[in-house]
Amino acid sequence: MGLSPADVRLQRYNGAAWEVLPTNVESNTTDYVVFESQTSGFSRFAITTER
């Protein structure tokens, strides 16, 4: 799809709006990319891109 792991963002729904969480690439292989993020609470989440 032409996306880079750096384009990926994790977002959390806070009950009123989606908020982008700080997202880092933890590891990256030819088959998988593992992301890490910090959240202030658990709720619905989405994996999105900057493009």
C-alpha positions in Angstrom: 0.0 0.0 0.0 3.0 2.3 0.0 2.9 3.0 3.7 5.8 3.3 6.1 5.6 2.1 9.7 6.2 5.8 10.7 2.8 6.7 9.0 0.9 4.5 11.5 -1.0 6.0 14.4 -3.0 4.4 17.2 -6.1 6.4 18.2 -8.3 6.1 21.3 -11.9 7.1 21.5 -12.3 9.2 24.7 -16.1 9.1 24.7 -16.4 12.4 22.7 -13.7 12.3 20.0 -10.7 10.3 18.7 -7.4 11.3 20.1 -4.0 10.3 18.5 -1.8 8.4 20.9 2.0 8.7 20.9 3.0 5.7 18.8 6.4 4.2 18.4 7.8 1.3 16.3 9.0 -1.3 18.9 10.4 -3.7 16.3 10.3 -4.2 12.5 11.0 -7.3 10.5 10.2 -8.2 6.9 6.9 -9.8 8.0 5.7 -7.8 11.1 5.9 -4.4 12.7 5.2 -4.1 16.4 4.0 -0.8 17.7 4.0 0.6 21.3 1.8 3.4 22.6 0.8 5.1 25.8 -2.8 5.6 26.8 -4.6 7.3 29.6 -7.3 4.7 29.7 -8.8 1.8 27.9 -11.6 2.2 25.4 -12.3 1.6 21.7 -9.2 2.1 19.6 -8.3 2.4 15.9 -5.2 1.9 13.8 -4.9 4.7 11.3 -2.3 6.3 9.1 -1.2 9.9 8.4 -2.0 9.5 4.7 
